[in-house]
Amino acid sequence: MARRFTDCEGFHRRDFLKIGVAGAFGLSLPQLLQLEAQAARKADGGSSRRSNAVILIWLAGGPATIDMWDLKPEAPEGIRGEFKQIPTSAPGVKISEHLPKMAKVADKVTIVRSLAHTIPSHGTATVWMTTGNKPTPALQYPALGSIASKLLPATAGVPPFVSFGELRGGEAGTSGYLGTAYNPFIVDGANGGKGGQLRVRGIQLPSGFTLSELENRDKLRDIFDNTFKQVDKSADVVQGFDAFHRQALEILRSDKTKKAFDLTQESATTRTRYGTTGFATGVLAARRLVEAGVRFVTVTLGGWDTHGKNFDALKTRLLPQVDQTLSALISDLSERGLLDTTTVYCAGEFGRTPKVNKNAGRDHWAKSMAVVLAGGGFKRGYAHGTTDSNGMQPATEACTPDDIASTLFHCLGIDPKTELMTPSNRPMQLFREGRVIEKILA
């Protein structure tokens, strides 16, 4: 069963997302994406597009990155924490002792240790990190996946943007000013476990309703007539629903998405390698979705709002999951020849206070945090930037969520200064304040 957490601001979220599996189907060829990337590089001189897709591993609640990727063993007691650091396969880079499998694949990743922003509140910080733009009441910015959906249409028959569960923060994880057509297809892991039914919101046929009936225009009009009567008849809403529905029909006509979710086609060894949690299942499905041509997949692991018993939660529940599943994803992509053309991005909305509180926890802290990037044009075996001796703020190579987003899309072959139009026909740059971080590029 899915577990739900209530964080300090009163929001609920799933910790694990368990998904079921469908019938026996085959696996799409990863070579298709590799050839596509090679063709794209040739077309633009080989300098722009390095990645075809992004898998965002979202650690909801604000992970204590000071206890994960940027330990401070020389800091005073009350700051340095309980964990020791260990060497990794990347020369000179050390991480937490509770991430031993990630230590082995550190030669394939970039750890950005100098990321910072100014919003220590879950919802708005989530929006900033997942849109690349500081939130403002004047405009709702689109999620990174929605931008990818708009500018990098997926392979026919698969959704361009898939999210396992929904992000918190109201507008976080949605299409913002781009409109309904670019919202994610949401995966609900109803029941979970063996025999569980996978439900993908937006492409699930009503019970007893066939595809041929759905394709009948008269019946389609009758079924959706009541829905449209209840919404604003503005062109944007109607066109958005229409575009999203046309895309859903195309997916229903194809079996590519169904094949991607059929994890029975994976060996027992591979499934065990990723882990047995719902989170692990979602990440393995994300890899298969990317192989099928999906451009952006978000998989969430919640429970990181560790105001109390931070070290116990990390070492017994949270870090073992991230260690096993994230390292398996990176290794698996590498072995399949897909890491060069797939970006893996592991992040949360902010970090946590260097100072340990009276409840053996760490509180919200946005002034210093770390994220991990792998594949898709990013440097390997590299730690970028530093924080000061107590981990309070960046000391070198400071960067922002806008910069990370700009660099991510640069690797996707999209100029971060690209302008899109808002509903009021106002041109809006993708990432207003972002710059490409050249030093983390391969």
C-alpha positions, 0 to 999 in steps of 0.5 A: 500500500502507498504510504502518505506523509504530512510535512511540517506545512501540513501537506500530504504526499506519497512516499512510495508509488507502487505500480502494477504490470500488464500483459506480456509485451516486448521492449523498444530498441534503445538504439533508436534514441541513440541514432536520433541523437547522432542525427541531431548532433550532425544537423547542428554541427555536433555542439548542441543536442547531447540528450534526448530525455530526462529522468528527474528523481525528485526527493520531496520534502528537502533532503539533507544534502549535507549528510549525503553529497557534501559532508562537513567532517571538520565542522563543529559538533552539532553541524557535522552530523553522525555520518562518516564520508567515504571515497568514491570512484571519482578521484578526490570526491567523497560522499556519505557512508550510507551511499556505498553503491552511489560511491561506485558509480560516482565516476559517471556523475556530476555532484553540484555542491554550490546550489542555493536559492532564497525560498525555504518553503516547500511549495514555492521552492518546489515550483522554483526547482521544477520550473527554473524560474522564481515563482511570481503571482503574476505568471504560472511557469511551466514545469521542465517536463512541460517545456520538454513536451512543447519543444521536444515532441515525443515519439508517436504513440507515447506521452512526451511527459510522464509523472509518477504521482503529482508534485506539491505546491499547487502549480508545481509539475504542471504546464503553467502558461503553456496550457492544458495540452502540455500537462503530464500524464499522471501515473497512479499506482492503485493497489500496487504489488502483484496483480495491481492495476496501473492507471495512467490518467488521461489515457484510461478507457472508461469501463466497458468502452472500446477504442473503436467506440472512442474513435467514433466522433459522435460518441466522443462528442456526446461523452465529453459534452458534459465536461466541456459544459462545465469549463470556461469555453475560452479557446485556450481551454478547449484547444488544450483539452482537444490537443491532450485528448488527440494525444491520448487517442494516439497513445491508445491506438499504439501499444508502445506505452503499454509495453513500456509499463510491462516490467515482466519483460525485465529479468528478475536480476534487473528488477532485484537490482533496482529494488523492491519498493514502489519507488524502485518500480517507478524508476525502472518503468521510467527507464523503459519509458525513455527507451520507448521515446518519452522525453521527460519522466518524474519519479518522486520519493517523499519523506525527506522533511526530517525536522526530527530524527534526521539521521535515523530516517536517512540511514534506515529508510531513505538513503538505502533506497536512493543508493540502490535505485539511483545507482542501478539506474545510472549503471543500467543506462550506461550498460545499455548505451543510453547514458550518453543520451539520457540525463538523470537529475536527482534533486529536492526543493531545498537542503536542510540546516547545517545546525542540528536541532534539539530533535536530532533533526535539520530544518529548512535551508535553501542557502546551500544544497546539492544535486546530482546529474548524470549522462546526457552531456554532463561531466563525469566524476566531478564535484562542482563548487564548494560550500563554506566550512560549516556548509552554510552557503556556497564558497565557490561556483555559486549557482541557482535553480535557473542555472541548472535548468538552463544547463539541462535544456542546453544539453537537450539542444534548446537555447535557454533564451528561447521565448515562448508566448503566454496566453496574453501574447507576451513573449517569455524567455524560458529561464529569465535569470538562468545561465549555462554552467559550462564547467559541468558540461562534458 
